[in-house]
Amino acid sequence: MGAIRSIKQSRRWCWQDKDTIELIRKNFKGQRLTTALAIYLTLTELASNQGTDEFSAYYSQITTFSGKSFSTVRNYCSEFIKLGITDKKNKKVNDKTNLANQWSLLAPSVNNNYQTSIKDNYPTSVKYNYQLLEENELEEINKNGVKKLGESEGYKKLRERVEQLRGGKSW
């Protein structure tokens, strides 16, 4: 029987950014989620193998590690680039011979869920003790399919909180 694993004592391990995993889970559902997670796990493993968040890898390596086809990996990696969680630079010699692509694992874009600086230990929403409003709380769709923000309850709450943070000054 195996022993309980310990990251501190383990010889080899890799990790995934939890905010990135949450972003993937929000953007993919069902079998697409499973595939997206497998490919992201592969990218993080390749980065870990090279000891950096910027690493070289061929699509063929990603397909082998993830167990997915070339076209599937290419399509999902393109979606990851659009989501802002990876970046890829094509590398060639003499504009003819392809080399391994240069991949970068990126942090998701900054919003109120993320730290504002490396010295700030808490997400903004925790630090200032206010709730982030769900998109569906902010948006209300009228009968013509047009989204109205200003009249929704969530938008009014957000506006009140902004005024509080600005010291009572209205916009």
GUGU-244396 format. One record per residue: residue in three letters; x, y, z of N, C-alpha, C, O in turn. Coordinates in steps of 0.2 Angstrom, whole numbers, plus 5000, padded with zeros to 4 digits. Layout:
N
<site "Ala", <X, Y, Z>, <X, Y, Z>, <X, Y, Z>, <X, Y, Z>>
...
//
This chain:
171
<site "Met", <5004, 4994, 5000>, <5000, 5000, 5000>, <5004, 5006, 5000>, <5010, 5006, 5003>>
<site "Gly", <5002, 5011, 4996>, <5006, 5017, 4995>, <5006, 5022, 5001>, <5001, 5021, 5005>>
<site "Ala", <5010, 5026, 5002>, <5010, 5031, 5008>, <5006, 5037, 5005>, <5006, 5039, 4999>>
<site "Ile", <5004, 5041, 5010>, <5000, 5047, 5008>, <5006, 5052, 5005>, <5011, 5053, 5008>>
<site "Arg", <5004, 5055, 5000>, <5009, 5059, 4996>, <5010, 5066, 5000>, <5006, 5068, 5004>>
<site "Ser", <5016, 5068, 4999>, <5018, 5074, 5002>, <5022, 5079, 4997>, <5027, 5077, 4995>>
<site "Ile", <5019, 5084, 4996>, <5022, 5089, 4991>, <5029, 5091, 4993>, <5034, 5091, 4989>>
<site "Lys", <5030, 5092, 5000>, <5037, 5094, 5002>, <5042, 5088, 5002>, <5048, 5090, 5001>>
<site "Gln", <5040, 5082, 5002>, <5045, 5076, 5001>, <5045, 5073, 4994>, <5049, 5069, 4993>>
<site "Ser", <5040, 5075, 4990>, <5040, 5071, 4984>, <5045, 5074, 4979>, <5047, 5079, 4979>>
<site "Arg", <5048, 5069, 4975>, <5053, 5071, 4971>, <5051, 5075, 4965>, <5054, 5079, 4962>>
<site "Arg", <5045, 5073, 4962>, <5042, 5075, 4956>, <5035, 5077, 4957>, <5031, 5073, 4959>>
<site "Trp", <5033, 5083, 4955>, <5026, 5085, 4955>, <5025, 5091, 4951>, <5030, 5095, 4949>>
<site "Cys", <5019, 5093, 4948>, <5018, 5099, 4945>, <5011, 5101, 4948>, <5007, 5098, 4951>>
<site "Trp", <5010, 5108, 4946>, <5003, 5111, 4949>, <5000, 5115, 4943>, <5003, 5117, 4938>>
<site "Gln", <4994, 5116, 4944>, <4990, 5120, 4940>, <4987, 5126, 4944>, <4985, 5126, 4950>>
<site "Asp", <4987, 5132, 4940>, <4984, 5138, 4943>, <4976, 5137, 4944>, <4973, 5135, 4939>>
<site "Lys", <4974, 5138, 4950>, <4967, 5136, 4952>, <4962, 5141, 4948>, <4957, 5139, 4946>>
<site "Asp", <4964, 5147, 4947>, <4960, 5152, 4944>, <4959, 5150, 4936>, <4954, 5151, 4933>>
<site "Thr", <4965, 5148, 4933>, <4964, 5145, 4927>, <4960, 5139, 4926>, <4956, 5139, 4921>>
<site "Ile", <4960, 5135, 4931>, <4956, 5129, 4931>, <4948, 5131, 4931>, <4944, 5128, 4927>>
<site "Glu", <4947, 5136, 4935>, <4940, 5138, 4936>, <4938, 5142, 4929>, <4932, 5141, 4927>>
<site "Leu", <4942, 5145, 4926>, <4941, 5148, 4920>, <4939, 5143, 4914>, <4935, 5144, 4911>>
<site "Ile", <4943, 5138, 4914>, <4942, 5132, 4910>, <4935, 5129, 4911>, <4931, 5128, 4907>>
<site "Arg", <4934, 5128, 4918>, <4927, 5125, 4919>, <4921, 5129, 4918>, <4916, 5127, 4916>>
<site "Lys", <4922, 5136, 4918>, <4917, 5141, 4916>, <4916, 5141, 4908>, <4910, 5142, 4906>>
<site "Asn", <4921, 5139, 4904>, <4920, 5140, 4897>, <4919, 5134, 4893>, <4918, 5134, 4887>>
<site "Phe", <4920, 5128, 4897>, <4919, 5121, 4893>, <4914, 5117, 4898>, <4914, 5118, 4904>>
<site "Lys", <4910, 5113, 4894>, <4905, 5109, 4898>, <4906, 5102, 4895>, <4908, 5101, 4889>>
<site "Gly", <4904, 5097, 4899>, <4903, 5090, 4897>, <4910, 5087, 4894>, <4915, 5088, 4897>>
<site "Gln", <4910, 5084, 4888>, <4916, 5081, 4886>, <4921, 5086, 4884>, <4927, 5084, 4884>>
<site "Arg", <4919, 5092, 4882>, <4924, 5097, 4880>, <4928, 5099, 4886>, <4934, 5101, 4886>>
<site "Leu", <4924, 5099, 4892>, <4928, 5101, 4898>, <4933, 5096, 4900>, <4939, 5097, 4902>>
<site "Thr", <4931, 5089, 4899>, <4936, 5084, 4900>, <4942, 5085, 4896>, <4948, 5084, 4898>>
<site "Thr", <4941, 5086, 4889>, <4946, 5087, 4885>, <4951, 5093, 4886>, <4957, 5093, 4886>>
<site "Ala", <4947, 5099, 4888>, <4951, 5105, 4890>, <4956, 5104, 4896>, <4961, 5106, 4896>>
<site "Leu", <4953, 5100, 4901>, <4957, 5099, 4907>, <4963, 5094, 4905>, <4968, 5095, 4908>>
<site "Ala", <4962, 5089, 4901>, <4967, 5085, 4899>, <4973, 5088, 4896>, <4979, 5087, 4897>>
<site "Ile", <4971, 5093, 4891>, <4976, 5097, 4887>, <4979, 5102, 4892>, <4986, 5103, 4891>>
<site "Tyr", <4976, 5105, 4896>, <4979, 5110, 4901>, <4984, 5106, 4906>, <4989, 5109, 4907>>
<site "Leu", <4982, 5100, 4908>, <4986, 5096, 4912>, <4992, 5095, 4909>, <4998, 5095, 4912>>
<site "Thr", <4992, 5093, 4902>, <4998, 5091, 4898>, <5002, 5097, 4898>, <5008, 5097, 4899>>
<site "Leu", <5000, 5103, 4896>, <5004, 5109, 4896>, <5007, 5111, 4902>, <5013, 5113, 4902>>
<site "Thr", <5004, 5110, 4908>, <5007, 5111, 4914>, <5012, 5106, 4916>, <5017, 5108, 4919>>
<site "Glu", <5011, 5100, 4914>, <5016, 5095, 4915>, <5022, 5096, 4911>, <5028, 5095, 4913>>
<site "Leu", <5021, 5098, 4905>, <5027, 5100, 4900>, <5031, 5106, 4903>, <5037, 5106, 4903>>
<site "Ala", <5027, 5111, 4906>, <5031, 5116, 4909>, <5035, 5114, 4915>, <5040, 5116, 4916>>
<site "Ser", <5032, 5110, 4919>, <5035, 5107, 4925>, <5041, 5103, 4923>, <5046, 5104, 4927>>
<site "Asn", <5041, 5099, 4918>, <5046, 5095, 4916>, <5052, 5100, 4914>, <5058, 5098, 4915>>
<site "Gln", <5051, 5105, 4911>, <5056, 5110, 4909>, <5058, 5115, 4915>, <5062, 5119, 4914>>
<site "Gly", <5054, 5115, 4920>, <5055, 5119, 4926>, <5054, 5127, 4925>, <5057, 5131, 4928>>
<site "Thr", <5049, 5128, 4920>, <5047, 5135, 4919>, <5040, 5136, 4916>, <5038, 5131, 4913>>
<site "Asp", <5037, 5142, 4916>, <5031, 5143, 4913>, <5031, 5144, 4906>, <5026, 5145, 4903>>
<site "Glu", <5037, 5145, 4903>, <5039, 5146, 4896>, <5043, 5140, 4894>, <5048, 5139, 4896>>
<site "Phe", <5040, 5136, 4889>, <5043, 5130, 4887>, <5042, 5129, 4880>, <5038, 5132, 4877>>
<site "Ser", <5047, 5124, 4877>, <5046, 5122, 4870>, <5043, 5116, 4870>, <5044, 5111, 4874>>
<site "Ala", <5038, 5115, 4865>, <5035, 5108, 4864>, <5032, 5108, 4857>, <5029, 5113, 4855>>
<site "Tyr", <5032, 5102, 4854>, <5029, 5101, 4848>, <5021, 5099, 4849>, <5020, 5097, 4855>>
<site "Tyr", <5017, 5100, 4845>, <5010, 5098, 4845>, <5010, 5090, 4846>, <5006, 5088, 4850>>
<site "Ser", <5015, 5087, 4843>, <5015, 5080, 4844>, <5016, 5077, 4851>, <5014, 5072, 4853>>
<site "Gln", <5020, 5081, 4855>, <5021, 5080, 4862>, <5015, 5081, 4866>, <5013, 5077, 4870>>
<site "Ile", <5011, 5086, 4864>, <5005, 5087, 4868>, <5000, 5082, 4866>, <4996, 5080, 4871>>
<site "Thr", <5000, 5080, 4860>, <4995, 5074, 4858>, <4997, 5068, 4862>, <4992, 5064, 4864>>
<site "Thr", <5003, 5066, 4862>, <5005, 5060, 4865>, <5003, 5060, 4873>, <5001, 5055, 4876>>
<site "Phe", <5005, 5066, 4876>, <5004, 5066, 4884>, <4996, 5066, 4885>, <4994, 5063, 4890>>
<site "Ser", <4992, 5070, 4881>, <4985, 5071, 4882>, <4981, 5065, 4880>, <4975, 5064, 4882>>
<site "Gly", <4983, 5061, 4875>, <4979, 5056, 4872>, <4974, 5059, 4867>, <4969, 5055, 4865>>
<site "Lys", <4975, 5065, 4865>, <4970, 5068, 4860>, <4973, 5069, 4853>, <4979, 5068, 4852>>
<site "Ser", <4969, 5069, 4848>, <4972, 5070, 4841>, <4975, 5077, 4840>, <4974, 5082, 4844>>
<site "Phe", <4979, 5077, 4835>, <4982, 5083, 4833>, <4977, 5089, 4832>, <4978, 5094, 4835>>
<site "Ser", <4972, 5088, 4828>, <4967, 5093, 4827>, <4964, 5095, 4833>, <4962, 5101, 4834>>
<site "Thr", <4962, 5091, 4838>, <4959, 5092, 4844>, <4964, 5097, 4848>, <4961, 5102, 4851>>
<site "Val", <4970, 5095, 4849>, <4975, 5099, 4853>, <4975, 5106, 4850>, <4975, 5110, 4853>>
<site "Arg", <4976, 5106, 4843>, <4977, 5112, 4840>, <4971, 5117, 4841>, <4972, 5123, 4843>>
<site "Asn", <4965, 5114, 4841>, <4959, 5118, 4842>, <4958, 5121, 4849>, <4957, 5127, 4850>>
<site "Tyr", <4960, 5116, 4854>, <4959, 5118, 4861>, <4965, 5123, 4863>, <4963, 5128, 4866>>
<site "Cys", <4971, 5122, 4860>, <4976, 5127, 4862>, <4974, 5134, 4859>, <4976, 5139, 4862>>
<site "Ser", <4971, 5134, 4853>, <4969, 5140, 4850>, <4964, 5144, 4855>, <4964, 5150, 4856>>
<site "Glu", <4959, 5140, 4857>, <4954, 5142, 4862>, <4958, 5145, 4868>, <4955, 5150, 4871>>
<site "Phe", <4963, 5141, 4871>, <4966, 5143, 4877>, <4970, 5150, 4876>, <4970, 5154, 4880>>
<site "Ile", <4972, 5151, 4870>, <4975, 5157, 4868>, <4970, 5163, 4868>, <4972, 5168, 4871>>
<site "Lys", <4964, 5162, 4865>, <4959, 5167, 4865>, <4957, 5168, 4872>, <4955, 5174, 4874>>
<site "Leu", <4957, 5163, 4877>, <4955, 5164, 4884>, <4960, 5168, 4888>, <4959, 5171, 4893>>
<site "Gly", <4966, 5168, 4885>, <4972, 5172, 4888>, <4975, 5168, 4893>, <4978, 5170, 4898>>
<site "Ile", <4975, 5161, 4893>, <4978, 5157, 4898>, <4985, 5154, 4895>, <4989, 5151, 4899>>
<site "Thr", <4986, 5154, 4889>, <4992, 5152, 4885>, <4994, 5156, 4880>, <4989, 5160, 4877>>
<site "Asp", <5000, 5156, 4878>, <5002, 5160, 4872>, <5007, 5155, 4868>, <5010, 5151, 4871>>
<site "Lys", <5007, 5156, 4862>, <5012, 5151, 4858>, <5015, 5156, 4853>, <5012, 5160, 4849>>
<site "Lys", <5022, 5154, 4852>, <5025, 5157, 4847>, <5028, 5152, 4842>, <5032, 5147, 4845>>
<site "Asn", <5027, 5152, 4836>, <5030, 5147, 4831>, <5037, 5149, 4830>, <5039, 5155, 4829>>
<site "Lys", <5041, 5144, 4830>, <5048, 5144, 4829>, <5050, 5141, 4823>, <5048, 5135, 4822>>
<site "Lys", <5054, 5144, 4819>, <5056, 5141, 4812>, <5064, 5143, 4811>, <5066, 5148, 4814>>
<site "Val", <5067, 5138, 4807>, <5074, 5140, 4805>, <5074, 5141, 4798>, <5071, 5138, 4794>>
<site "Asn", <5076, 5147, 4796>, <5076, 5149, 4789>, <5069, 5150, 4786>, <5069, 5149, 4780>>
<site "Asp", <5064, 5151, 4790>, <5057, 5151, 4788>, <5055, 5145, 4784>, <5050, 5145, 4781>>
<site "Lys", <5058, 5140, 4785>, <5056, 5133, 4782>, <5055, 5128, 4787>, <5050, 5124, 4787>>
<site "Thr", <5060, 5126, 4791>, <5060, 5121, 4796>, <5057, 5123, 4802>, <5059, 5127, 4806>>
<site "Asn", <5051, 5119, 4804>, <5048, 5120, 4810>, <5052, 5117, 4816>, <5054, 5112, 4816>>
<site "Leu", <5052, 5121, 4821>, <5055, 5119, 4828>, <5049, 5119, 4832>, <5044, 5120, 4831>>
<site "Ala", <5051, 5116, 4838>, <5046, 5116, 4844>, <5043, 5123, 4845>, <5047, 5128, 4845>>
<site "Asn", <5036, 5123, 4846>, <5033, 5130, 4848>, <5036, 5132, 4854>, <5037, 5128, 4859>>
<site "Gln", <5036, 5139, 4855>, <5037, 5142, 4862>, <5031, 5143, 4865>, <5027, 5147, 4863>>
<site "Trp", <5029, 5140, 4871>, <5023, 5140, 4874>, <5024, 5144, 4881>, <5029, 5144, 4884>>
<site "Ser", <5019, 5148, 4883>, <5019, 5152, 4889>, <5012, 5150, 4893>, <5007, 5151, 4890>>
<site "Leu", <5013, 5149, 4899>, <5007, 5148, 4903>, <5006, 5155, 4906>, <5010, 5158, 4909>>
<site "Leu", <5000, 5158, 4905>, <4998, 5164, 4907>, <4993, 5164, 4913>, <4989, 5160, 4914>>
<site "Ala", <4993, 5169, 4917>, <4988, 5170, 4922>, <4982, 5173, 4919>, <4983, 5177, 4914>>
<site "Pro", <4976, 5171, 4921>, <4970, 5174, 4918>, <4970, 5182, 4919>, <4973, 5184, 4924>>
<site "Ser", <4966, 5185, 4915>, <4966, 5192, 4915>, <4964, 5195, 4922>, <4960, 5191, 4926>>
<site "Val", <4966, 5201, 4924>, <4965, 5204, 4931>, <4958, 5206, 4931>, <4955, 5210, 4927>>
<site "Asn", <4954, 5204, 4936>, <4948, 5207, 4938>, <4947, 5207, 4946>, <4952, 5206, 4949>>
<site "Asn", <4942, 5208, 4949>, <4941, 5209, 4956>, <4942, 5202, 4959>, <4943, 5202, 4966>>
<site "Asn", <4943, 5197, 4956>, <4944, 5190, 4959>, <4952, 5189, 4960>, <4953, 5184, 4964>>
<site "Tyr", <4956, 5193, 4958>, <4963, 5192, 4958>, <4967, 5197, 4962>, <4964, 5203, 4963>>
<site "Gln", <4973, 5195, 4964>, <4977, 5200, 4968>, <4979, 5206, 4964>, <4979, 5206, 4958>>
<site "Thr", <4979, 5212, 4967>, <4981, 5218, 4963>, <4988, 5219, 4963>, <4991, 5223, 4959>>
<site "Ser", <4992, 5216, 4967>, <4999, 5216, 4967>, <5002, 5210, 4971>, <4998, 5206, 4974>>
<site "Ile", <5009, 5209, 4970>, <5011, 5203, 4973>, <5012, 5204, 4981>, <5013, 5199, 4984>>
<site "Lys", <5011, 5210, 4983>, <5011, 5211, 4990>, <5004, 5211, 4994>, <5004, 5210, 5000>>
<site "Asp", <4999, 5210, 4989>, <4992, 5210, 4992>, <4991, 5203, 4992>, <4990, 5199, 4987>>
<site "Asn", <4989, 5200, 4998>, <4988, 5193, 4999>, <4981, 5191, 4998>, <4979, 5185, 4998>>
<site "Tyr", <4976, 5196, 4997>, <4969, 5194, 4997>, <4966, 5196, 4990>, <4968, 5202, 4988>>
<site "Pro", <4961, 5192, 4987>, <4958, 5195, 4982>, <4954, 5202, 4984>, <4952, 5202, 4990>>
<site "Thr", <4953, 5206, 4979>, <4950, 5212, 4981>, <4943, 5211, 4984>, <4941, 5215, 4988>>
<site "Ser", <4939, 5206, 4981>, <4933, 5205, 4984>, <4933, 5203, 4992>, <4928, 5205, 4995>>
<site "Val", <4938, 5200, 4994>, <4939, 5198, 5001>, <4942, 5204, 5005>, <4939, 5205, 5010>>
<site "Lys", <4946, 5207, 5002>, <4950, 5213, 5006>, <4945, 5218, 5007>, <4945, 5221, 5013>>
<site "Tyr", <4940, 5220, 5003>, <4936, 5225, 5004>, <4929, 5223, 5006>, <4924, 5227, 5006>>
<site "Asn", <4928, 5216, 5007>, <4922, 5213, 5009>, <4916, 5215, 5005>, <4911, 5217, 5008>>
<site "Tyr", <4916, 5214, 4999>, <4910, 5215, 4995>, <4909, 5209, 4990>, <4914, 5206, 4988>>
<site "Gln", <4903, 5208, 4989>, <4902, 5202, 4984>, <4903, 5204, 4977>, <4901, 5210, 4975>>
<site "Leu", <4905, 5200, 4973>, <4905, 5201, 4966>, <4898, 5199, 4963>, <4896, 5193, 4965>>
<site "Leu", <4896, 5203, 4959>, <4889, 5202, 4957>, <4889, 5197, 4950>, <4894, 5198, 4946>>
<site "Glu", <4885, 5192, 4950>, <4885, 5188, 4944>, <4883, 5192, 4938>, <4879, 5197, 4939>>
<site "Glu", <4885, 5190, 4933>, <4883, 5193, 4926>, <4876, 5193, 4926>, <4873, 5198, 4923>>
<site "Asn", <4872, 5188, 4927>, <4865, 5188, 4927>, <4861, 5192, 4931>, <4856, 5194, 4930>>
<site "Glu", <4865, 5194, 4937>, <4862, 5199, 4941>, <4862, 5206, 4939>, <4858, 5211, 4940>>
<site "Leu", <4868, 5207, 4935>, <4869, 5214, 4932>, <4865, 5215, 4926>, <4863, 5221, 4924>>
<site "Glu", <4863, 5210, 4922>, <4860, 5211, 4915>, <4853, 5208, 4916>, <4851, 5203, 4918>>
<site "Glu", <4849, 5212, 4913>, <4842, 5210, 4912>, <4840, 5211, 4905>, <4841, 5217, 4902>>
<site "Ile", <4837, 5206, 4902>, <4835, 5207, 4895>, <4828, 5208, 4894>, <4824, 5205, 4897>>
<site "Asn", <4827, 5214, 4890>, <4820, 5216, 4889>, <4817, 5212, 4884>, <4820, 5207, 4881>>
<site "Lys", <4810, 5213, 4882>, <4807, 5209, 4877>, <4810, 5209, 4870>, <4808, 5204, 4866>>
<site "Asn", <4813, 5214, 4869>, <4816, 5214, 4862>, <4823, 5211, 4862>, <4827, 5212, 4856>>
<site "Gly", <4826, 5208, 4867>, <4832, 5205, 4867>, <4838, 5210, 4869>, <4844, 5208, 4868>>
<site "Val", <4836, 5216, 4871>, <4841, 5221, 4872>, <4843, 5221, 4880>, <4838, 5220, 4884>>
<site "Lys", <4849, 5221, 4881>, <4851, 5220, 4888>, <4851, 5227, 4891>, <4853, 5232, 4889>>
<site "Lys", <4848, 5228, 4897>, <4847, 5234, 4901>, <4851, 5233, 4908>, <4850, 5229, 4911>>
<site "Leu", <4856, 5237, 4909>, <4860, 5237, 4915>, <4857, 5242, 4920>, <4857, 5239, 4926>>
<site "Gly", <4856, 5248, 4919>, <4854, 5253, 4924>, <4848, 5251, 4928>, <4848, 5254, 4934>>
<site "Glu", <4843, 5247, 4926>, <4837, 5246, 4930>, <4838, 5240, 4934>, <4833, 5239, 4939>>
<site "Ser", <4843, 5236, 4933>, <4843, 5229, 4937>, <4845, 5231, 4944>, <4848, 5235, 4946>>
<site "Glu", <4843, 5226, 4949>, <4844, 5227, 4956>, <4852, 5226, 4957>, <4855, 5229, 4961>>
<site "Gly", <4855, 5221, 4953>, <4862, 5220, 4954>, <4866, 5226, 4952>, <4871, 5228, 4956>>
<site "Tyr", <4864, 5230, 4947>, <4868, 5236, 4945>, <4867, 5241, 4950>, <4872, 5245, 4952>>
<site "Lys", <4861, 5242, 4953>, <4860, 5247, 4958>, <4864, 5246, 4964>, <4867, 5250, 4967>>
<site "Lys", <4865, 5239, 4966>, <4869, 5237, 4972>, <4877, 5239, 4970>, <4880, 5242, 4975>>
<site "Leu", <4879, 5238, 4964>, <4885, 5239, 4962>, <4887, 5247, 4962>, <4892, 5249, 4965>>
<site "Arg", <4882, 5250, 4960>, <4883, 5258, 4960>, <4883, 5261, 4967>, <4887, 5265, 4968>>
<site "Glu", <4879, 5258, 4972>, <4879, 5260, 4978>, <4886, 5259, 4982>, <4889, 5263, 4985>>
<site "Arg", <4889, 5253, 4980>, <4895, 5251, 4983>, <4901, 5255, 4980>, <4906, 5257, 4984>>
<site "Val", <4900, 5257, 4974>, <4905, 5261, 4971>, <4905, 5268, 4974>, <4910, 5271, 4976>>
<site "Glu", <4899, 5271, 4975>, <4899, 5277, 4979>, <4901, 5277, 4986>, <4905, 5282, 4988>>
<site "Gln", <4900, 5271, 4989>, <4903, 5270, 4996>, <4911, 5270, 4996>, <4914, 5274, 5000>>
<site "Leu", <4914, 5267, 4991>, <4921, 5267, 4990>, <4924, 5273, 4988>, <4930, 5275, 4990>>
<site "Arg", <4920, 5277, 4985>, <4923, 5284, 4983>, <4921, 5289, 4988>, <4923, 5295, 4987>>
<site "Gly", <4919, 5287, 4994>, <4918, 5292, 4999>, <4911, 5296, 4999>, <4911, 5302, 5001>>
<site "Gly", <4906, 5293, 4996>, <4900, 5296, 4995>, <4899, 5301, 4989>, <4894, 5303, 4988>>
<site "Lys", <4904, 5301, 4985>, <4904, 5305, 4979>, <4900, 5301, 4973>, <4902, 5295, 4972>>
<site "Ser", <4895, 5305, 4970>, <4891, 5301, 4965>, <4895, 5302, 4958>, <4899, 5306, 4957>>
<site "Trp", <4893, 5297, 4954>, <4896, 5298, 4947>, <4890, 5301, 4943>, <4891, 5302, 4937>>
//
